[in-house]
Amino acid sequence: MKLIDCIDTQAARLTQAGLFFGHGTTNAFDEAAWLALWRLGLPLDALDEHEQRELNAAELAAIEGLIEQRITTRKPAAYLTGEAWLQGVPFTIDERAIVPRSFIAELIADASIDPWLHPDSRRVLDLCTGNGSLAVLAAMAWPEVEVDALDLSPDALAVAQLNVTRHDLGARIRLLQGDGLQGAVNQGGGPYDLILCNPPYVNSASMAALPDEYRAEPELALAGGTDGMDFIRDLLRAAPAALSDTGVLVLEIGNEREHFEAAFPTLEVVWMDTSSGADQVLLVTKENLL
């Protein structure tokens, strides 16, 4: 069987099984291609080059076994491969941390945040860093900055350490364990010129309805209370004292814009354009927070 025919067959299996996609792919074909290419040790962007490759029995069995594991466990594919990609950059991942997928990564890569930064910006905080992906991307995008990356979970920080080491950024990224923004301030962090935060923001009703793929992730990184705003309320109260005079906060809230605007009706923010529209990520200045 050719590789492309194998992928088509396995994609049909994934569709029939009713899986949920959203941890790196959006459909069954892309998910099957990812898992097949990874199992064969081929680059994930090399399908066109290898789609007519004839698979031997062992290769076919290995791909089928991995697809079966995806179906039976309902775990995100990234947990099965141990790797996720964000803006073309590879990251190590396992079940100790949420699968990286933040739209903030897009804003870093396309320089949408840059016009809001003071030319002398030097201090960045990645709050709720998880596996450290946004901290790594920030350090890559702005070579002159130093980055603090904080998380409450020691397990997540262990994964973040793997990625800081993987990308040789240990001299510029400091990993901190602590609870919220105050946890960074208490460890000598700030004032920050930029705070990036992809916090737990899923409201309780949405948490109860999450697909199994999301339930495989640490609940600590997802659950945001009744309206999803529990962490964010504390963050916005503490942020002015942790920001430099020209500092800005970039905050991801997913599908919770309605709840955000209900919780903070008078706060002036800028909604940033992402591939999922202008409702997922906002930017707010220190001046407006005050």
N, C-alpha and C positions, 0 to 999 in steps of 0.2 A: 504493500500500500504506500502511495506517495504521502509525503508529509501534509500537503494541503488537504488531501482527502481524509487523512486521519484527524486533522483539526476540525474539518466540517462534521465528521462523525461525533467527535467528542463535544463539540459545541451543541449538537442536538441533544446529547445526554444531559448536559448542564441545563439546557432549556427545559427539558422534560422533568428534571428534578426540581424545578422551581426555585433555583438559587437566587440570591440577591447579589448584585454587583455594585460596587461603589468604593472599593479599596484599591483603586489603580486602573480599573477598567469599568466600562459602562454596559457591556453586552457579552453574551456567551461566546461569540467567535473570538473576540479579543482576549477573553480570559483563557479559552482553550489554547490559543496561539501562544500566550505568555507561558503557560504551564508546559506545553510541548517543547517550545524552544529552550526553556530553562532545563528541562529534564535531559535534553540532548546536548546541553552545554553550548548552545549557539547564542549569539547576540540577539537580544530581544527585538532589535530593529532590522533583523536580517531575513525575515520571512520571504520576501520577494526573491532573494538570492537562493534560498534553499527549499522553496515550496515543492519543487519537482523531485526532491530527494526520495529515493526508495528506502523505506524503513525495513530493517530486519525484524525478526520475531521478537528478539529481546528488547529492541527499542520500542516497538509497538506495545509490548506488555508493560514496559516501564511507564510509558505515557498513560496507558489505560489505568494503571495502578494509582498514579498520582491524581488523575481525574476522579477515580473512585474515592480516594481519600478526601478530596474537596467536597464531594457530594455527601459522604457519610458523616463527616465531622462538622460541616457547615462553617469551617474556619476560613477566614480570608486567605486568598492565595499567597499573600505576602508572608503569612505565618508558616505556610508550607515550604516556601522557597528560602525564607530567612532574609529576604531582600525586597526593598521597595525603591522606586525611583520618583524623584520630585524635581521637576525642571531639568531633567536629563542627568541629575546627580544621583548616584546609587547610595542607599543607606541600609545598614544592617538593622534588622527588626526581628523581634520575637514577641511572645505574648506578655512580656513584662511591660510593654509600652503600646500605646495606640498606634495604628498604622498611619504613617504620615500622609496627609492629603490636604493640607491647609491651603486655602486660596491666597493667603498672605505670601506664599512662595511665588505666586505669579507677580504680585506687586513688587517684590524684591527684584525678580528677574527682568521685568520690563521697565524698571526705574520709575514706577509711578509714585513711589514714596520720596524719591530724591528731591523734587522741588520743595518739599516741606521741611527739608533738613537744613540746618544752619551749616555754612561752609566749614565751620570748625567742629562739627559734630565728631565726638570721639568715643562716647559711651553708649552702648546698646544693651538692653535687657530683653532676653527671650523668656517670658514668664509662662509657666506651664510647658516647659520645653519638651517633655516626652522623650523621644529618642534623639533629640538634639538637632533635628533637620533644619529648622528655621535658624537656629544659632549658626550652624555651618554655612547655610546659604547667605546669611547676613555677613559673616566674616569673609566669604568669597567675594561678595558684591562690593563691600566697602573695606578695602585692604588697610585703611588707616584706623579703623575702629577696634576697640576691645569689647568683647561680648561676655556678659554674665548670662548664664543659662540656669534657670531655677525650676525645680519641681518638688512637689511634696513627697513623691514616691522614690525611695532609694533604688527600687528595682528599675524604674524608668531611667534613672540617672546612670545606672550600670550600663544600660543599652546606649545612652547618650555618650558615655565615655568611649565605647567601641567606635562610634562614628567620629568623634573628635580625633581619636587616634588614627582612624582610617584615612582621614583627610588631612592629617598632619597639622592640626590647628590648636594643639595644646598650649602653645605660647600665647594665644590670643583669645581663647575661650575658657572661662572659669565656670566650672559646674558647682552649683550650690543646692543644698537640700534645705527646704524651708516651706512655710505655709504662706502663700500669697506674696503680695508686694512687700509687706512688712518683713518677710523672711529675707528678702534681698537687702533691704535697708539695714537690717540688724547685723548683716555680715559685711558692712562697709560698702555696699553698692550704692551707686548714684553720686550726684544727681545724673540722671540719664537723659541723653539727647533724644533717644528713641526707645520706646517700650513696644515690643511686639507681644501679642498675647492671643493664643487660641485656647480659650479656657473651657472648662466644662460648662456647657450652656443648654443641654437638651432638657426641655421641660418634662415634668413627671408623666404627663399623659403620653408624650412621644416616647419616653423611656419604656413605658409599659407595652408599646407597640413595636419596638425595635425588632428587625429581623435577627435571626440567629448569628449572622456574620458579625453584627455589632455587639451582640452579647458575648462574643468571644474576646472582646477587648476589655481592658480594665474599666470597671464602672466609674471609678474615681475620676477618670479623664473625660467622662461624658455627662454625668448627671448634674444638672444645675438647679435642682429644686423645683418647686411648684410651677413657677413661670420661667425657669431657666436662668434667672438673673441673680441668684444668691451670691456666687463668686464675684460677679460683675459689680454688684452694689459696693462690696468692700473695696474692690479695685478702684472704682471711680472716686471713692472717698479718699483713698490713700495716694492716688496718683499725683496730685499737684505737688505734694511735698517731696516726691521722688523724681520729679522732672526738672531739668534745667529750665531757665527762663524761656528759651526758645524750643523746648522739648515738645514732642508729640507722642500720642498713644495710637497705635494701630491695633484694632480689636476685631477679631472674627466672632460673629454671632450666629452663623449658619442660617437656619430658617426662622429665627426668633425676632425678626425686625419688629413685628407687631408688639411682642412682649417688651422689647427694648424701649420702644417709643412710649408705651404705656407706663413703664417704670421711670423713664427720664424725659418727661414731656417738654421740658424747657431747655434741654441741653442741645446746643448747636454742634452738629457733627457734619462731616463730609462723607458721603457714601462713595466708595471706591468701585470702579468698574473691574469686574473679573469675568472669567469665562462663563460664570453662572449668573451674570447680571450684576446689578448694583445694590443688592440687598444683603450680601453676605459679610462684607467687611466695611468697617467705618474707621475714619481717622478723626481724632479730636485733639485740639491744641491745649496746652496748659492754660492759656488765657481763657478759653471757653470753659474749661473744667472749674476754674476759679469763679 
